[in-house]
Amino acid sequence: MAWVGGTGAFSGLLVIALGIVTLRTGWIVPTARRHVTRPHLHGLGAPLTGSSVVLQGLFCFRVLPSVSWEARFFGGNALLLTGLLLIGPSRLPPPRRSRDHGDPSGV
């Protein structure tokens, strides 16, 4: 069953790398390009989501010191949920500005 942890850790590293590329250049994987309207939020959420998976893989191979299962469970879920909460709004259309706020002179 070590291959499960290794595959998860590898895919998590891939997601982290893609998130960093998105933050640096704004490039998004072609399969997600049509859906993402805010690349910056997507780029912030991807490394958080990937780090959750990588940490679980490192705990599986005992690379990191052992901590309680509660800390691993809640810490991993907090990273995953935070990443998903950033990726979700990245797919929503940006807010529209009201015409009332367009003219700062007030005339």
Biotite code that builds the C-alpha atoms (Angstrom):
import biotite.structure as struc

atoms = struc.array([
    struc.Atom([0.000, 0.000, 0.000], chain_id="A", res_id=1, res_name="MET", atom_name="CA", element="C"),
    struc.Atom([3.019, 2.307, -0.063], chain_id="A", res_id=2, res_name="ALA", atom_name="CA", element="C"),
    struc.Atom([2.299, 3.063, -3.714], chain_id="A", res_id=3, res_name="TRP", atom_name="CA", element="C"),
    struc.Atom([-0.879, 4.869, -2.644], chain_id="A", res_id=4, res_name="VAL", atom_name="CA", element="C"),
    struc.Atom([1.070, 7.291, -0.459], chain_id="A", res_id=5, res_name="GLY", atom_name="CA", element="C"),
    struc.Atom([3.737, 7.721, -3.153], chain_id="A", res_id=6, res_name="GLY", atom_name="CA", element="C"),
    struc.Atom([1.211, 8.403, -5.894], chain_id="A", res_id=7, res_name="THR", atom_name="CA", element="C"),
    struc.Atom([-0.618, 10.886, -3.680], chain_id="A", res_id=8, res_name="GLY", atom_name="CA", element="C"),
    struc.Atom([2.602, 12.670, -2.757], chain_id="A", res_id=9, res_name="ALA", atom_name="CA", element="C"),
    struc.Atom([3.642, 12.869, -6.419], chain_id="A", res_id=10, res_name="PHE", atom_name="CA", element="C"),
    struc.Atom([0.269, 14.253, -7.501], chain_id="A", res_id=11, res_name="SER", atom_name="CA", element="C"),
    struc.Atom([0.365, 16.748, -4.616], chain_id="A", res_id=12, res_name="GLY", atom_name="CA", element="C"),
    struc.Atom([3.795, 17.971, -5.756], chain_id="A", res_id=13, res_name="LEU", atom_name="CA", element="C"),
    struc.Atom([2.425, 18.351, -9.276], chain_id="A", res_id=14, res_name="LEU", atom_name="CA", element="C"),
    struc.Atom([-0.518, 20.432, -8.008], chain_id="A", res_id=15, res_name="VAL", atom_name="CA", element="C"),
    struc.Atom([1.838, 22.610, -5.948], chain_id="A", res_id=16, res_name="ILE", atom_name="CA", element="C"),
    struc.Atom([4.059, 23.187, -8.986], chain_id="A", res_id=17, res_name="ALA", atom_name="CA", element="C"),
    struc.Atom([1.082, 24.104, -11.170], chain_id="A", res_id=18, res_name="LEU", atom_name="CA", element="C"),
    struc.Atom([-0.162, 26.509, -8.499], chain_id="A", res_id=19, res_name="GLY", atom_name="CA", element="C"),
    struc.Atom([3.213, 28.239, -8.348], chain_id="A", res_id=20, res_name="ILE", atom_name="CA", element="C"),
    struc.Atom([3.299, 28.508, -12.153], chain_id="A", res_id=21, res_name="VAL", atom_name="CA", element="C"),
    struc.Atom([-0.179, 30.039, -12.064], chain_id="A", res_id=22, res_name="THR", atom_name="CA", element="C"),
    struc.Atom([0.876, 32.586, -9.457], chain_id="A", res_id=23, res_name="LEU", atom_name="CA", element="C"),
    struc.Atom([4.047, 33.555, -11.325], chain_id="A", res_id=24, res_name="ARG", atom_name="CA", element="C"),
    struc.Atom([2.788, 33.650, -14.916], chain_id="A", res_id=25, res_name="THR", atom_name="CA", element="C"),
    struc.Atom([-1.009, 33.424, -14.865], chain_id="A", res_id=26, res_name="GLY", atom_name="CA", element="C"),
    struc.Atom([-0.878, 30.238, -16.968], chain_id="A", res_id=27, res_name="TRP", atom_name="CA", element="C"),
    struc.Atom([-3.551, 27.649, -16.191], chain_id="A", res_id=28, res_name="ILE", atom_name="CA", element="C"),
    struc.Atom([-3.808, 24.053, -17.368], chain_id="A", res_id=29, res_name="VAL", atom_name="CA", element="C"),
    struc.Atom([-5.812, 23.994, -20.633], chain_id="A", res_id=30, res_name="PRO", atom_name="CA", element="C"),
    struc.Atom([-8.509, 21.739, -19.169], chain_id="A", res_id=31, res_name="THR", atom_name="CA", element="C"),
    struc.Atom([-9.294, 24.310, -16.449], chain_id="A", res_id=32, res_name="ALA", atom_name="CA", element="C"),
    struc.Atom([-8.669, 27.447, -18.503], chain_id="A", res_id=33, res_name="ARG", atom_name="CA", element="C"),
    struc.Atom([-12.267, 27.788, -19.642], chain_id="A", res_id=34, res_name="ARG", atom_name="CA", element="C"),
    struc.Atom([-13.629, 27.688, -16.077], chain_id="A", res_id=35, res_name="HIS", atom_name="CA", element="C"),
    struc.Atom([-11.153, 29.837, -14.121], chain_id="A", res_id=36, res_name="VAL", atom_name="CA", element="C"),
    struc.Atom([-11.841, 33.571, -14.208], chain_id="A", res_id=37, res_name="THR", atom_name="CA", element="C"),
    struc.Atom([-9.481, 34.624, -11.397], chain_id="A", res_id=38, res_name="ARG", atom_name="CA", element="C"),
    struc.Atom([-6.075, 32.964, -11.842], chain_id="A", res_id=39, res_name="PRO", atom_name="CA", element="C"),
    struc.Atom([-4.596, 34.573, -8.728], chain_id="A", res_id=40, res_name="HIS", atom_name="CA", element="C"),
    struc.Atom([-7.113, 32.889, -6.386], chain_id="A", res_id=41, res_name="LEU", atom_name="CA", element="C"),
    struc.Atom([-6.644, 29.604, -8.226], chain_id="A", res_id=42, res_name="HIS", atom_name="CA", element="C"),
    struc.Atom([-2.881, 29.935, -7.849], chain_id="A", res_id=43, res_name="GLY", atom_name="CA", element="C"),
    struc.Atom([-3.199, 30.542, -4.107], chain_id="A", res_id=44, res_name="LEU", atom_name="CA", element="C"),
    struc.Atom([-5.536, 27.599, -3.536], chain_id="A", res_id=45, res_name="GLY", atom_name="CA", element="C"),
    struc.Atom([-3.657, 24.967, -5.524], chain_id="A", res_id=46, res_name="ALA", atom_name="CA", element="C"),
    struc.Atom([-0.496, 24.847, -3.334], chain_id="A", res_id=47, res_name="PRO", atom_name="CA", element="C"),
    struc.Atom([-2.611, 24.614, -0.178], chain_id="A", res_id=48, res_name="LEU", atom_name="CA", element="C"),
    struc.Atom([-4.592, 21.717, -1.601], chain_id="A", res_id=49, res_name="THR", atom_name="CA", element="C"),
    struc.Atom([-1.453, 19.978, -2.842], chain_id="A", res_id=50, res_name="GLY", atom_name="CA", element="C"),
    struc.Atom([0.417, 20.460, 0.432], chain_id="A", res_id=51, res_name="SER", atom_name="CA", element="C"),
    struc.Atom([-2.314, 18.600, 2.272], chain_id="A", res_id=52, res_name="SER", atom_name="CA", element="C"),
    struc.Atom([-1.770, 15.557, 0.066], chain_id="A", res_id=53, res_name="VAL", atom_name="CA", element="C"),
    struc.Atom([2.039, 15.798, 0.227], chain_id="A", res_id=54, res_name="VAL", atom_name="CA", element="C"),
    struc.Atom([2.027, 15.968, 4.019], chain_id="A", res_id=55, res_name="LEU", atom_name="CA", element="C"),
    struc.Atom([-0.141, 12.866, 4.244], chain_id="A", res_id=56, res_name="GLN", atom_name="CA", element="C"),
    struc.Atom([2.308, 11.043, 1.966], chain_id="A", res_id=57, res_name="GLY", atom_name="CA", element="C"),
    struc.Atom([5.268, 12.134, 4.090], chain_id="A", res_id=58, res_name="LEU", atom_name="CA", element="C"),
    struc.Atom([3.532, 10.899, 7.229], chain_id="A", res_id=59, res_name="PHE", atom_name="CA", element="C"),
    struc.Atom([2.810, 7.604, 5.443], chain_id="A", res_id=60, res_name="CYS", atom_name="CA", element="C"),
    struc.Atom([6.524, 7.050, 4.722], chain_id="A", res_id=61, res_name="PHE", atom_name="CA", element="C"),
    struc.Atom([7.489, 8.280, 8.201], chain_id="A", res_id=62, res_name="ARG", atom_name="CA", element="C"),
    struc.Atom([9.677, 11.056, 6.784], chain_id="A", res_id=63, res_name="VAL", atom_name="CA", element="C"),
    struc.Atom([8.213, 13.559, 9.217], chain_id="A", res_id=64, res_name="LEU", atom_name="CA", element="C"),
    struc.Atom([8.152, 12.902, 12.946], chain_id="A", res_id=65, res_name="PRO", atom_name="CA", element="C"),
    struc.Atom([5.032, 11.153, 14.076], chain_id="A", res_id=66, res_name="SER", atom_name="CA", element="C"),
    struc.Atom([2.309, 13.340, 15.507], chain_id="A", res_id=67, res_name="VAL", atom_name="CA", element="C"),
    struc.Atom([-1.075, 12.369, 16.808], chain_id="A", res_id=68, res_name="SER", atom_name="CA", element="C"),
    struc.Atom([-3.678, 11.264, 14.305], chain_id="A", res_id=69, res_name="TRP", atom_name="CA", element="C"),
    struc.Atom([-5.888, 14.157, 15.367], chain_id="A", res_id=70, res_name="GLU", atom_name="CA", element="C"),
    struc.Atom([-3.249, 16.719, 14.385], chain_id="A", res_id=71, res_name="ALA", atom_name="CA", element="C"),
    struc.Atom([-2.690, 14.990, 11.037], chain_id="A", res_id=72, res_name="ARG", atom_name="CA", element="C"),
    struc.Atom([-6.415, 14.685, 10.365], chain_id="A", res_id=73, res_name="PHE", atom_name="CA", element="C"),
    struc.Atom([-7.476, 18.194, 11.334], chain_id="A", res_id=74, res_name="PHE", atom_name="CA", element="C"),
    struc.Atom([-4.338, 19.855, 9.942], chain_id="A", res_id=75, res_name="GLY", atom_name="CA", element="C"),
    struc.Atom([-4.644, 18.090, 6.599], chain_id="A", res_id=76, res_name="GLY", atom_name="CA", element="C"),
    struc.Atom([-8.346, 18.828, 6.371], chain_id="A", res_id=77, res_name="ASN", atom_name="CA", element="C"),
    struc.Atom([-7.777, 22.496, 7.257], chain_id="A", res_id=78, res_name="ALA", atom_name="CA", element="C"),
    struc.Atom([-5.221, 22.851, 4.447], chain_id="A", res_id=79, res_name="LEU", atom_name="CA", element="C"),
    struc.Atom([-7.460, 21.022, 1.995], chain_id="A", res_id=80, res_name="LEU", atom_name="CA", element="C"),
    struc.Atom([-10.572, 23.014, 2.893], chain_id="A", res_id=81, res_name="LEU", atom_name="CA", element="C"),
    struc.Atom([-8.721, 26.340, 2.762], chain_id="A", res_id=82, res_name="THR", atom_name="CA", element="C"),
    struc.Atom([-7.359, 25.496, -0.676], chain_id="A", res_id=83, res_name="GLY", atom_name="CA", element="C"),
    struc.Atom([-10.761, 24.459, -1.952], chain_id="A", res_id=84, res_name="LEU", atom_name="CA", element="C"),
    struc.Atom([-12.344, 27.617, -0.524], chain_id="A", res_id=85, res_name="LEU", atom_name="CA", element="C"),
    struc.Atom([-9.872, 29.637, -2.594], chain_id="A", res_id=86, res_name="LEU", atom_name="CA", element="C"),
    struc.Atom([-10.275, 27.559, -5.748], chain_id="A", res_id=87, res_name="ILE", atom_name="CA", element="C"),
    struc.Atom([-14.086, 27.761, -5.613], chain_id="A", res_id=88, res_name="GLY", atom_name="CA", element="C"),
    struc.Atom([-14.392, 31.554, -5.968], chain_id="A", res_id=89, res_name="PRO", atom_name="CA", element="C"),
    struc.Atom([-11.731, 31.512, -8.683], chain_id="A", res_id=90, res_name="SER", atom_name="CA", element="C"),
    struc.Atom([-14.354, 29.985, -10.945], chain_id="A", res_id=91, res_name="ARG", atom_name="CA", element="C"),
    struc.Atom([-17.008, 32.636, -10.266], chain_id="A", res_id=92, res_name="LEU", atom_name="CA", element="C"),
    struc.Atom([-17.318, 35.685, -12.491], chain_id="A", res_id=93, res_name="PRO", atom_name="CA", element="C"),
    struc.Atom([-15.646, 38.806, -11.085], chain_id="A", res_id=94, res_name="PRO", atom_name="CA", element="C"),
    struc.Atom([-17.964, 41.275, -9.332], chain_id="A", res_id=95, res_name="PRO", atom_name="CA", element="C"),
    struc.Atom([-19.383, 44.010, -11.537], chain_id="A", res_id=96, res_name="ARG", atom_name="CA", element="C"),
    struc.Atom([-18.884, 47.616, -10.621], chain_id="A", res_id=97, res_name="ARG", atom_name="CA", element="C"),
    struc.Atom([-21.929, 49.753, -10.079], chain_id="A", res_id=98, res_name="SER", atom_name="CA", element="C"),
    struc.Atom([-22.363, 52.785, -12.312], chain_id="A", res_id=99, res_name="ARG", atom_name="CA", element="C"),
    struc.Atom([-22.804, 54.919, -9.190], chain_id="A", res_id=100, res_name="ASP", atom_name="CA", element="C"),
    struc.Atom([-19.168, 54.415, -8.228], chain_id="A", res_id=101, res_name="HIS", atom_name="CA", element="C"),
    struc.Atom([-17.726, 55.085, -11.687], chain_id="A", res_id=102, res_name="GLY", atom_name="CA", element="C"),
    struc.Atom([-17.586, 58.887, -11.485], chain_id="A", res_id=103, res_name="ASP", atom_name="CA", element="C"),
    struc.Atom([-15.498, 60.120, -8.521], chain_id="A", res_id=104, res_name="PRO", atom_name="CA", element="C"),
    struc.Atom([-16.250, 63.800, -9.196], chain_id="A", res_id=105, res_name="SER", atom_name="CA", element="C"),
    struc.Atom([-19.898, 63.439, -8.177], chain_id="A", res_id=106, res_name="GLY", atom_name="CA", element="C"),
    struc.Atom([-21.182, 65.446, -11.123], chain_id="A", res_id=107, res_name="VAL", atom_name="CA", element="C"),
])
